[in-house]
Amino acid sequence: MFVDEAEIEVVAGRGGDGIATFRKEKYVARGGPNGGDGGKGGDVVMVATHNANTLHDFRHKRRIKAESGKQGGSNNMTGRSGEDTRVHVPVGTLVYDMDSGECLADLTESGQEVIVALGGRGGLGNSNFKSPTNRAPRKFTSGKPGEERTLRLELKLIADVGLIGYPSVGKSTIIAAISSARPKTGAYHFTTLAPNLGVVDWKNSEPFVVADIPGLIEGAHEGQGLGIQFLKHVERTNLLVHVIEVCPAMEGVDDGRDPVRDFEVICGELKKFNEELSERPQLVVLNKIDLPFVAEQAEELKAHFTEELGLPFLAISAATQEGIEELKDYLAEAVSKGRFEREPEAWEE
């Protein structure tokens, strides 16, 4: 199950207590204080990894706690520090403090980590309180409690290429045709209920990631369909590929869908959600070119998008593989040349 939001409670370990002891050895009179300090409590650390792509695990594990430090010992022995608890989250996870609303971290690279709850300091043993006027102190201090926080985790997928468009235009079929991803497909609306990620390894180019963003229809930015749930994933996609289709007239009656209007609607939804998205580099892909009524309109659509709008245009059939190599060539070249590369600092939260 794809889950891109979660709330968890994190509790760092408590510091171990100091101890009050005195040196006791044969033939040593008046042995002094030798109570050791307590160990530091363990931290809770968030670590980004490519081995996870959902926050599903946190639906069942809402409280995460680190180990407490151990008590100090005699002979000035410091107690063992508590083990840190390392929590692995998908790359692209934002970590928010629920109380302050502050964004504690934006984990955009594998291996990147952040301490979200700091372990408590260990208490002091009585050897720390020895002085010329107090040679036998019995004072010691307790360990400090670790930090406690309630966090909100939000996942925004990171991809080089994002496939967007109305439901059933064939985005899932395209991602299966160009990558190793194997999403479920079918001929009905909202087949894709979660974003699909696929890695394209093509010829001698560097592998790149393609995401299928589901659920975009008119009114998506207001919560219509599934769009509001997944529009945020478009924000971290460098190149937007608009997949359009020509709908057949059923029994001679047109269903009102038009590929140009579909494109304009999706562009409008992106702009309303985040105006910067309308300035993102774009490619228009006409799918299902193997169907005669689609092929009939291909040249007219190409003229509209290339000549009137100045956008690159490709006609393909994901089902028959027609034009797929050309599509992969275009995407691989675009990614490898860095034409659509953007620094993480420029991403909107």
N, C-alpha and C positions, 0 to 999 in steps of 0.2 A: 504494500500500500504506500502510495506517495503522500508524504506529509511534509509540508514546508513551513509550519509554524508549531511552536511548542512552548509551554511554560514549565520551568523547573525551579526547584529550590536547591541551592548549593550551600553546604556548611563545611567550612574549613575545620581542621583538627584543633583541639584545645592544646595549649602548651602544658607540658608536664610540670608538676610542682617541684619547688626546691625542697631541700631536706636539711634538718638540723642534727648533725652528729659530731662527735668529738673523737679525736685520735686516741686510740687505746692500744698501747703496746707495752710489753714487758720491759722494765728498766727505763721507760720514758715517763717521767713525772709531768703531771699537768699538761697532758696532750691538748693541743689547741683544736679549734673548730675545723672540720674538714667535710662539711656537708656540700654536696654537688648541686649544680643547677639542673632544672628540668629541661627536657628536650623540646624543641620547637614543634608546633602542630603542623601537620601536612597541609599543603595548598590544594585547591581545586583548580586544575589547569584545563583549558579548552585547547584542543589540537585539531587543526584542519587536515583532512585526508581525502584522497581521491577514491579510497576504498568504500566510501559511503556516498549515497546520493539522495538520501531522505532522512527526515528527523523522526521516523516512525518509532525508533527504539524509545524515545522519550515520552511516548504515550503511556507506557507502562512503568517507566522508572522516573518518577517525578521528584524524588529527593536523592541527592547525591552528597555523600559525606566523606571527608578525608579522615585519615587515622590521627588520633591524638598523640602528643609526645609523651614519653615515659618519665616517671619521677627520677630525680637525681639520686645518686648513691653516695655512700661514704667514700673516704679517700679522695674527695673532690672529683668524683666521677660524674660527668654530665649524662643525663638520661638520653636515651635514643630518640632522635627526631621521628615524628610520624611520617609515614609514607604519603607522598603526594598522590592524589587521585587524578588520573589523566582521562579526560572525556573526549572521545573522538567524534567530530562533527564533519559534515560534508564541506568541501571547499565552496565558498560563497555564502557562508553562514554569518549573519550579523547577530551580535550579542547585546541585548539591551537590559539595563537595570530597570525593573518594573516600578520601583519607588521614585526614582529621579527622572526616568525617561532617557537617561544618558546612554549613548551608544558606546559600550565598553570596547568593542573590537569589531573589525570587519575582516574576516579571515578569508583572504583571496588567493592564498598560495598553499600548496600542500606542505605540511610540516610547520606552518606558522602556528604559534601558540600564544596564549595570554592567560595570566593568572586572574581568575574571576573571583576567588575568595582566598584571602591570605591567612595562613595558619597563625595561631596565637603564639606569642613569645613565651618561652619557658620561664618558670619562676626562679628566684635566686636562692641558693643554699646559704647556710649561716656563715660560711667562710668569707662571704662578701661583706659581712658586717663587722668583721674584726677590726679593732682599733686599739691604740695605746691605752685608752680608758675603758675599753670593753673587750677584754681578752677572751671571754667565754660567751659570745652572743648566742642566744637561743632563737634569734629572729630568722625567719625565712619567709619567702613569698610564694603565693600560689601562681600557677600558670594562667595566662590570659586566654579568654575564649577566642576561637577563630571567627573570622567574618562569616556572616550569614547574609545571603542575598536571594531574592526571587528574580529570576531572569526570564526574559522572553527571547526565544531563538527564532530567527526568521531566515529562511533559505532563499537566496536569489541565485538561480543557476547561472553559471558562467559558460558561455559558448562563443565560438568564433562566428557561427552562422545560425540564424534563427529562422525557421519556417513559420510563416504566419498566413492566415487566410480563413475563410469561412469553413465551417464543419463540412466534411465529406468532399473537399476539393482534392484530396489525395496526399496530404502532407505525410501521413504515416507510411504510405506506400513508397513515397519518395525517399524518406529517411531509410527505409529498409533496402531500397534499390542502390543507394549510394554509400551505405555504411554497413557495419556489422550488427546494427540494432535490428531486432525482430519484434516490433510492436504488433499487437492484435489489430486487425483491420476488418472493416465491414461496411456495407452500403446503407448506413443510417446515420442520423445526426448524433454528434457527440460520441462517436466511437472512441475517441481518445479522451480519457478522463484524467490523465496526468501527463506532464511533459515527458517526452522520450528523448534520450541522449544517444547519439551515435558517433563513433570515431571513424573518420574517413582517412584511409591510408592509400594514397593514389600516386602511382608512378614514383618519381624521385622527390616529391614534395614532402614537407613536414606534415605529419598527421594533424588533423584539425577536428574540432568538435562541432557537431550540428545538433541543434535542439528543435524539436517539434513543439510549438506552443499551441495548446488546444483552446477551444472554447471562445474564439473571438467572433462576435456578431455585433450588430448595431445595438448600442446601449451597454456594451461590455464595461465601459468605465464607470457605469452606474450600478453594475452588478447583474446586468442581464446575462443569461446563459451562464457560462463558467468563466467568463473573461476576467472579472475583477480578481478572481482567485489566482490567475496566472499571468496577468499583464505585467506584474512586477518582474517576471523572469525575462521579459524582453529588454529591460533596462541594461542588462549586462551582456547583451548580444551585439557584436560589432557590426555585422552585416545582416540586414533584414531581407529575406527572400519572400516576396508576396506570391503565393500560389493562387492562381485564378482558374476558373473553369467556365465552360459554356454549357448551360443547362439545357436539356432537350425539352421540346414542347410536348407535354403529355396529352395524347389524344387531340393534338392540334391546339391545345390551350397553353399559352406561355405561363410559367409560374412566377413571372415578375422579376426573376433574378437576372442581373446583367453583370458581366465581368468587370466592366469599367466602373459601374456604380459600386460593386463589391469592393474594388480596390479603394475607391474614394471613401467608403464607409470605414474600412479598416484603418486607413490613414487618419481619418477624423478621430477615431477612437484612441489611436496612439497619441495624437496631439493633445486630446483632452486629458488623457491620463498623465502624460509627461511631454511637454512641448518640445523638449530636446530630441525626443524620438523621431519627430518629423524631419529632422536634419540628418538622421543617420543614413549612411550609404545604403542603397536599395537595388534590388534586382527583381524583375518581374518574370515569373515562370508560368506559362500556360501549360497546364497538364491535360492529359487524355487526348493528345493530338491524333491518336490512332482511330478516334471516332470521326466519321465523315462530317457530321454537323459542327464539330470543333475545328477540323482542318479547314473548312470553308471560311471561317472567320479569322484564321491565324494571321494572314497578311494584314488585314484591316486593323487588328489589335496591335500587331507589331508596329505599324505606322503610327498609331495613336501614342503608344508609350515611348517609342524611340524619337519620333520627330516632334511631337507636341509636348511631351513631358521630359524628354531628354534622359530617359531611363534605359538601361540595358534590358533586353528582352530575349528570352529563350522559349522555344516550344518543345515540349517533351511528352513522352508517354512513360510513366513509371511502370505501367503494367507490361509493356512490350520492350522496355529498355531503350526506346528510340530517344535520342538526344541526351541520354544519361552521361555518356562519356564527355560530351561537350559541356554539360553542366558541371561535372567534376573538374574538368580542366579549368573552367572559369573560376570556380570557388577556390581551387588549390592555388591558382596563380594570384588571386586577390589576397588570400591569406599569407602566402609566402612572401609577397612583395611588401606586406605590411601596410597596404593601402587603407585597411580598415582597423588598424591597430590603435587602441586607446589605452592610456595608462589607468590603473585601478583608481588613482586619486580623482579621476574625472568622472567616475561612475556616480550616479545619483543614488542616495540611500533610499 
